[in-house]
Amino acid sequence: MTAKRYLVSGLGISNGGVGRLMKVLVPEAEARGYEIITLRASKSLRGFLEAGDIKGLFGESFGRLFGELLFSVRLLLIRRSDVVFIHPQAAGFNRLVRLARNNDVYFYVMDNSFFCIRSYNIDPLTESECLRCLRAPDAALAQCQPFPFALGRSKNIDLLNRLQKVAPKIRFLAQNARQADLIRRHFGLDVKIDLVGLDTQELKGDNNFSHIPVFQGEKWDGVYHGAVHLAKGIRFFIELAANLPEYSFLVPANKKDCEIVLGQSIGLTNITFRLCTWETGLKEAVQNSKIVFNPSLWSAPIEGALIKSMYFGNLIATVATEFGYEREASENCERVIRLPRDPLYAAEVVRLKLTHYATPSNERSMSLSRVESLFSVVEDSRYAGHFSNKVVKNKQEA
């Protein structure tokens, strides 16, 4: 008798990173007969307060409580089933641990929350790749706090310790080889892992999207492609630009938002700050810039921004990490420049590239994030270990 199958996620369909993945996974899971269980999406309580909408505030508060209760009850009823589990920070590490005791759980790893309470494993003092908590979540620095949800620090660490104990009962679905290495280092060499990649089908959908030119011919030497977050390298990029005053740069965000994240004002004149999305100008800027910067500082697995930069950009600059996907990408794409973490030294590398710049060929690399559906791992053990990340050549869209 075939076990019942579930797709469980702390986040549902949205325009966020995991939300874009869920747009792909949910229809496929439903077609394969999986039951979908996601936590109710929350609305901002502050927004209701600022709008003076007391009725909406109470309604949202009740909705959150009821949503949590319903989510918990539905998970408690799962027994002797196959469960694909995504984003434990939102869904609850305690629920992941509980499910693993009575079910076959496949934990699809989105970030590094399995060993780092910050999820993005950067040192809060040096803002560089941090491996302090591998095999030792208790080693977290005092400055480290849970992210992206305000779970109690000691509680988060306790849950990660519990996850280590139950890990032998879990099958981990990793996005790329270096992430799989991290999982082995943390849980042990005998931990069960399958490489399933990450496919949000953004490039496929992008080719069918009608983009309207926004910048009207404006071009920059370098464009930042990432969220305004320290782990994504926004401070590194600003400091890099400061050391390259003769070149022009674009940050697709409001200057004030960047200053809030950095905790300081930005007085550089060679950076243009302009809030835009991929559909409202960023794609155009990426295609027209000489170098696209994807400077994530943590051990980032596959990031949509980097994949799109490799496909549509010219030269792509990342910050060298030990366990980030950027390392694998650079081995398959000659246009990827791995910069040193020090922005002063990195500026010299970039200056040399721009001084002798030549437009690369029209061949563009695209990561084939999955060779088969990740659900094949759940449904047929013969697929186990058969997944790999490959790079193929595609002509850049005209």
C-alpha positions, 0 to 999 in steps of 0.5 A: 500500500502506497503511503499518503504524501504531503507537501508541508511548508511554513510559507505558501505561494508568494513573490518571495524566494520560497514563495516563487518555488511554491508556485512551481511545487504546489501544482506539481504536488497536487497533480501527483496526489500530494496533500498541501499544508501551508501556514496562513500568510500573515499581514502586517499588524503595524499596517493596521495600526498605522491605518487606525483599522482596529477591526482589521487588527483584531481580525488579523490577530484572530486569523493568525491564532486560528491559522496556527491552530489549524496548521498544528492540528493538520500536522498532528494527524499525519502518521506513517506518510511521506512528507516533503518539508520546507522552511522550518523557521516559519513552519516550526522546527519542533513540527519537523522533529515531531513529523520525523518520528512517525513519518518518512520526512524529506527536508528540502533545505532552502538556507542554512537554518539547519545549523545557523540561527541567523539562517544566512550564516554570516558573522555579525561582526565581520560580515563574512561566511561563518561556520562556527556553529557547524555541529555546535549550534550552542557556539552562536555568538551573543550578537546572533539572533534568530532570523527571519522570525523572532524566535527566542534565541535559546529556544532556537538553539535547543531546537537545532540540537534536537534536529541533530538527534533526529537527523538520521531519520530524515532524508535531506534534499539539497540544492547543490553539492556544496550545500550537501557538504555543509549538511554532511559536516553538520549531521555526519557522513552517514546522513541521507542526502539527495541533490535536487537543485532549485527550479523556480522556472523564472527564466521560463516565465521571463521569456514570456513576459513583455518588459517595457524599457524603463531607463531609456538608454541609461547604463552603468558599469556595475549593477547590484542584483540582490536584496538590501540585506547585509548577508546579500552583500549590500555593504560590501557593494557600497564600499566597493563602489567607494573605492571605484569613484571613476565608475558608475553603479546602480542599486535597485532600491531606495537610498534611505532603505540602504542607509537604514540597513547599513546604519549610516548615511551614503554620500557617494555620487557614483551610485544611482539609487532607484527602486525597481524590480526585475520587471520594472527596469532591473532586467534592462539594467542587468543586460546593459551593465558591464558587470552584475554584482551578486555579492552574497557573503554567506554560504548561499545555495542556488539564488534566483538573482545569480541564475538570472545574472548568469543568463542575462548579464555580461560579466558576473561578480560574486564574493568567494566563499567556501560553501556557496553555490557561486563557487560551483557556478564559477567552475561552469561559467567563465564570466563569473569573477570571484572577488576577495572579501576585502572591498579594497582588494576587490576594487582592484580586481574590478578596476582591472576588468573594467579597464580591459573590458570587452563584451563577452560572447552572446552565449549565456549560461543557465543552470539546469537546477533539476534533472528530474522532479524532486518528488521523484526522490520521494516516489522512487528510491531508484532516483536517489543520488541521480541528481546533479547541477549542470550548466548548458549554453543558451542564446541570450534573448534578443 
